[in-house]
Structures are given as C-alpha cells and as structure tokens.
Amino acid sequence: MRLIVDENLPFTQEFFGSSAEVVQLASNAITAADVKTADGLLVRSVTQVNQQLLEGSQVKFVGTATIGVDHVDQAWLQTAGIHFASAPGCNANSVVDYVLASLLWLAAEQGFSLQAKRLALVGVGQVGSRLATRLQDYGCEVLLNDPPRAAKGEVGFLGLAEVLQTADIVCLHTPLTRTGHFPSWHLIGTKELALLEGKVLLNASRGSVVDQHALKQQINNQTAPLLLLDVFEGEPALDSELINHCLLATPHIAGYSLEGKSRGTEMLYQAWCQYLNKEPSVKLEALLPSVPVALLELDAACGVEEACRRAAHLCYQPLTDHWRLLQALKGSKATTAVYQQLRKNYPIRREFSSLKVKAATQKQASALKALGFSVQLN
C-alpha cells in the first residue's frame, strides 16, 4: 500500500508506517502524477481534492485531517467509489484556545475586561459550541447564531443581524458552504459589515465567509471593525494590504496545536484501519511529548483576568505569530510561499489543557478551569 500525505501532518510514519509506504509532500506540490499509483491520499485544507487531481489514479481512500471539508469534492469521490474520511472536532479545542488567547491579548491591549463584553458566535458547531461553553463558564454574555440548528427547532439562537448589532465582539466559526438553505460564502458582506463599525471581528473559520472586497472598502472608508483574522479569502495567496490593517493576523494556524494536528492524524488512522478491516494498534497518548507537572504558579495579588492571560500566553501568544507573518511578508511579493513556509515550519504549540497551573485563590482557580486549564489550588 502507498500513501501520499501532506507533510504538515504529524506522526504519519508512526501511525501508518506499518501498513503502508508513507510519502510526504508539500500540500501545494501534490499533483495528479504523484497520486496516480497511490492507494490513499491524506491532506489538510490547502490541497484541493477533486476529479482533476484523482481521475485515472488508483486512489481508493481520501482523508482530510480537518473539520472543514470545502476543499474536497465529496460528490465526485462518491461517484468514483473512493472512501472518504474527515476529522470533525480534531482541532476544535486548539481553535478555541487561539480565540481565547487572542481575546485576552486584545482586552489587555485595549484596556477592557473580557467579562464585561458581549460576544456573538456565528456558527455553533464543533468550535463554536466549545467556545460558548468556556466563555459562559468564564462569566461572559454570549449570543449565538446558527440558522441550521435553529431550523431544526433548537432554542437559544438569534438572527444574524441581531447578534451583529448587539455584540461588542463577533467571532466567526461557520463552515464554508455555497449551496443549501444557509450558504455561508460571503455571509459577512457590505450590509453586515456596516453593523460592525467600531466593534471587533474575529474570523477563525474560512476566509470566504467574509467578503474581502467589501471589507477592504470599509477599511478605505475608515468604517471597518477592528480585525483579528486567521483566515483570508484566496488562500494560500495573501493580501498584504489587508493584513497590514489587522490588529492581529495569522496564517490559518488557529487549529495548529500539536494536539489538534495530531488528533486529526489519529482520526484518519482509525478510519484507515476500518477501511482495511484491521484493529488500530497505535494511540496518540504514546506519541505526544510529556509536559512538566507545573509550569505556572500564581500569587494572590494577581487579578483573575491577568492570571488567565498569563496562563493563556504561556501556552500561546498570538502576537508572536502576527509579528512572524508581518516580518515574512515585508518586501516579499511571493505571499503564497510565505503562507506555506510559515505553516510548514510552525513551532510546537500545546493546548491549554496541557498546562498545569497552581492558583492562589478560588476565584483564580474557577476562572482558569472555565477556560480549560488544569488547575491546582494552593
């Protein structure tokens, strides 16, 4: 058996090496010639998997180690008799950590308390639902918008216009869809952006959920919201002009924690074993490096939000990725190459749950637990 895999997938040799020859390639370098004699293909979000790539190949298994699947033509795979697997929820906790770390950074930068802000989550699936729980447990007021869930009769959801008008901070977590009753392509356009003037817009879903042309018009008119963007329309090409207007810009790495990426590989491995009708023999826990028992010890004088910010930024400081992106883009016209290199060489980042914090007060402990840290009360 021969597997072509995206080089950004961790532990592929450990998971798949006993059952297949593993050939690692850059996501943008996977061609029809590469997959022609392969039995399987494992990708992330950058590789477009469709008839053009796979027709005439012997591929019978395709897996994407991502929550989103808009880069895969599932209808064509089905007609071609190709088994498909994805990894729903694999990096949801990583994305939630990214959002919380970014918002805690923004609160310090802008001089406000996160708990005092009203947040709207547009899209309440794997990521949005987990983010909602953590924010609510932390003490924030959270507004939810998810038309597909509301259409099923679920309660607690508001209309898009209402949450955009009412919230101080809007976070986008919807999948990218172009068809159906609730398409999300350019969901946030000129009309919606007009409701966000003076507010905060964070997008960690897909770039095309926001109409980037309309957003740049708002920027030119000086009416755009404050922007925290991890995703961009047109990836892997990047719009340097837009990025320079962001308070925080990162190259689609919200889900790039070691745990998040590795869970995706593990879920594809389990699907591969099922496809081969064999029992999985490798577990992720045995592959992840251990972390120290306690990395952060707080004192009683430390405020609750500052305690949470210290813990969050010990795991992940989003400003570092922002600076890294700006530096890489400086003087470069090859934005696609910048995007790919930053993702390929992304440093190891661990999730909040891996960090053990010694809290000095019950209030610190409660807030830290709400945000997902392992906490010990001194």
N, C-alpha and C positions, 0 to 999 in steps of 0.2 A: 504494500500500500504506500502511496506517496501523497503527502500533504503539502500544499503551498500555504504559508501562513504569513500574516503581517508581522514584520519584525518588532513591532511595538507590543505584541502580546507576550507577557511574561510567562515563564515556566512551560513553554510549549514542548521543549525537549523532555522535561520531567514527566509531563502528563501523557504525551503522545508518542514518545520515542520508542516505547516497547511494542507498539502496534503499527508504526508507520515510519517511513523516511520523512523527516521534517525539513522542509526547505524554506528558509526565512528570506523574505523580500521586502523592500520598502513599499509602503501602501500605494504610492503613485507609480511604482515600477512594475506592478503585476499586470501582465499582458496576456492576450489570448494564447500566444506561443508558450508562455510559462505554464498555463493550466491545461494545455492540450492533452498531456499524458498523465495528469494528476487524478487521483481518486477523490480528493477533497480539497476545499478552499476555506480558510479561516481568515476573517477580515475584521477591521474596525470601521468607523463611519466614513472614512475618506474614499475607500475603494467602491466604485460603482459596479455592482454585480447585476449583470443583465445578459440578454441574448448576445449582444455584441462581444462580451467577454467570454462566454461559455459555450456558445454554439459550436458543435463539432468536437468538443472536448469529451473526455471520459469521466468528468467530474459527476459524482452522484451524491455528494454531501457538501452543503454550504452552511457555514456557521458565522454569525457576526457576534462578537463579544461586546455588544452594546444593547442599551434599552431601545433606542430608536432604530427603526428598520427602513427609513425612507430611501436609503441608498441601495436597497435590494428590490429587484423586480420579482416579488414573490409569485405573482400570477404566471410569469413566464417559467419560473422554476417548477411550478406545479405541472404545467403542460409538458415540460421536458422530463418529468419524472425524477426531479432532483430533490432529495430530502433537505429540509431547511430547519435550522435551529438558531434561536437568538438567546439573549441573556437578560431577560427582564428583571430589573431590580439589582443587577450585579454591582453597579456603581452608584446607586441611589444615595447611600449614606455618604459617599465621597462628595457628591454634588451638594448635599445638604450641609456638610462641613464647610465646603467652599463658600456657600451663600452666607452662612453664619459668620465665618471669619471675615468675609468682605463687609458685612453689615456692621460688625463690631469695629472694624477699622474705620468705616465711614462715620460711625457715631462719634468716635474719638476725634476724627479729622474735622467734623462739622460742629462738634460741641453739643451733641444731644444724647439723651438716653434712649437706647433702643426700645426699652419697655414703654416709653412714652409715645411711641409712634404706632400708627395704624397701618398694618401691612395687608396687601392684597396678593393672593396667589392665583395666577391664571393657569389652570391645569393642575388637577389634584389627583395625579396618578401615583406611580411608584415614588417619585421625588417629592411632588407637592404634598402628598398626604403625610409623609415622614417629616417634612419641613414644618407643616402646620402643627403637628403634634409637639415638636420640640419648641417652636415659638410660643404656642399656647401654654405649655408647661412652664416656660420661662416667664410668662406673665404678659405677653404681647396680645393686643387685639388683632385678630386675623380674619380677613374677609376672603371667601372662597368663590371662585368662578370656574365651573366645569360643566358646560352645556350637555355633553353626552351623559354624564352622571345624573344631571338634573332631569334630562328627558326620560330616564329610567324610573323616575319617581323618587329619587333620593332627595332628602331635605338638607337645608343649610347652605344652599348655593344661591348666589346673587348674579344679576346680569352684568355683562362686561362693562357697559357704560357706568353703571352704579359703582362698581368697585374702583374703576379708574378715577371717577370724580371724588370718591370718598377717601381713598387711601392716601397716605403720605409716601409710601414705598410700594412699588409694584414689581413683583417677581414673576417671570415667565417660565413655566415648566410644562408647556404643552408639546406633544409630539408634532411633527410637521406632516400635515395631510393637505392634499389639494382637492380631494373629492369627498363625497358623502354629505351628510346633513350639516356637519360642523367643520368645514375646512379651516385649517389654521394658517395657511400660506398668506402672508401679509395681513394677518389678523390685526396687527397694530399698524394702522395706516394714518393718513393725514388727519382724519376725524378723531381717531383715538389719541394720537399724539397731542392734539390741541387740548385734550383734557389733562395732560400730564405736565404742562408748563409749571416749572418751579418745584416739581416733585422728583422722585428718584425712580429710574427704570433699570432693573437688573434682568439681564437675559442670559440664562444658562441652559436654554433648551436647544433651539435651532435658529440660525441667523435669519432665515427667510420668514420666520414668524413676524418679524418686523420689516416693514417696507423701508429699506435702507435709503432709497432715493428720497422718500418723504421725510425721513429722519434728517438727512443732510440739508434739506430745505429748511426744516425747523431750526437746525443749527445756524444756518446762514441768516435766518430771521431773528436769531437770539431768543427763540421761544422753546428750545428743546429742553427736556428734563435732564437732570444730572444722570450720567450714563455709567453703568457698570456692566461691561459686556464681555462675555467669554466666547460668544459665537458671532459669526458675521456672514452676511449673505455673500455668496460667491466663493466660499472656502473651497480649496486651500489658498486661493488668492486672497490677499488682504487689502483693505482700503486704508492706507496710511493716514490720509486726511481725517477720516472718521476716528481712527484710533487716537490721534493726537487731541481730539476733543473729549475723549473719555476720561472720567476721573480714575477709572480702573479698567484696563483692557488686558485680557489674557487669551492665549491661542487655543481655545477649546480644550482646556485641561481640567475643568471642574471635576470631572469624574476620574481623574488620573492618579488617585491614591494607589498605593501598592495593593491594598486590599481590594479596591474596586476593579482594577485591571485584572488582578489575579482571579477574583471570583468569576469574571467573565470567561477566562480561560477554563476554569474548573467546570463551569456550567456547560461549555461546549464539549469538554472532555466527557462529561456524563452523557450528553446527547450522542456523542460519537460511540461510546461504549454500548449504548442502547441500540444504535444503528447496526453495530457489529454483533449484537446479541451476546455481549460479554459483561462480566461484573467489573465495575470500576475498582482499581487497586491502589490508586494514589489519592491522598487527601491534602487539601490546601494547607491545613494546620501544620503539617510536617515540613512544608516548604517555606513558610513565612519566617523571616528572622525574628528572634525574640527582642523584646524591648526591656529596658531597666524597670525594676519594680516601682520606683517612684521617680518622676522627673521634675515635679514641681511641688514645692512646699510653700504654702501661703501663710502670711501673718494676719492677725486680727484687724490690723489697721487698713488692710486692703479692701476697697469697696467691692461690692458684688459684681458690678459690670466690669470693673478693672480686673478682677480675678478671672472672670470668664474670658476677657480679652487676652490676658497673659497666657492662659491655657490654650486658647484657640491659636494664637500666633506662635506658640511653641511648636504646635503641630504644623501649622501652615500660615505663612504670612503672604497674602495675595499681592502685596505691593512689590515683593521680590519678582514675581512673575511679570508684573506690569513693567517694571524697570528693564527686565531682561528682554521683553518684547520691544520696547521703545529703542533700546540700545541696538538690537539686532536690525531693526528697520532703518536706523539712522544711515542715510546715504545709500541705501540699497533699493534697487528697483525690482529685485527678484523676491517679491513678497511671498510667493509660493514656496520657494526654497527656505525662507526664514521660518515660515509656519511649520514646515516638515521637519526641519532640523531641531527646532525648539521642542517639538513633541517627541522626536526620536531620542533626544538627549535629556529628557526630563528627569530631574533628580528624584530620588526616592522620597515619597511623602506618605506619612502614616495617618490613619483616621483618628478622630477624637477618642474613640473607644480604646485605642491602644495606649493612651496616656493616663497614667495613674496620678491623681492629684491629692495632696494632703491639704484639706481645708481646715481653717482655724475656727470658723463659725458655722452654725447651722444654716444661716442664710447663704453663705458661700457654697456650702455643700449642696443645698437644694437647687440652686441656680446651675451649678456645674453638672449635676446629674440630669437636669432638664435638657441641657444642651448636648448630652451624650458622652460625658467623660466618666471614667471610673474614679470614684471618689472615696477617700478615707477621711473621717472626721477625727482630728487630733483631740 
